[in-house]
Amino acid sequence: MCVIDEIGKMELFSQLFIQAVRQTLSTPGTIIAGTIPVPKGKSLALVEEIRNRNDVKQKIVSKACKCIK
């Protein structure tokens, strides 16, 4: 299992980070838990790439109740 805590704007300044995320996502059998921002404003290419993958399941964590929906 691989945990990626936040794939956001600042992380996307690192090409090594982007390559590592893509490589990890393409590794068969790998389970990844990570956080991506809620879409607002200008989209982030890697975030949208991840969001649109068929093998990604998204869960929204609410600040109000701190629960997973």
Phi, psi and omega in degrees: 000141179238133178248126177241108182271099175076113170250096185229191186304312184295321180295333184282358172282349182257112177295327177296320178296313180301314179297319181295320179295313180298319179295317180296317179296330183270358179279116182302138176082358181280133175257128183234134170245127182208170177240137175230152182288153173292137182296124173197143182070212181289131181286153178255122189307309182295321179298315179293323177300315179293313182302326185269001178290144178290337183262014180254133175248127182256140174232136179261127177259122182273132177293324184298313183250355182051042180237161179263131179254000000 
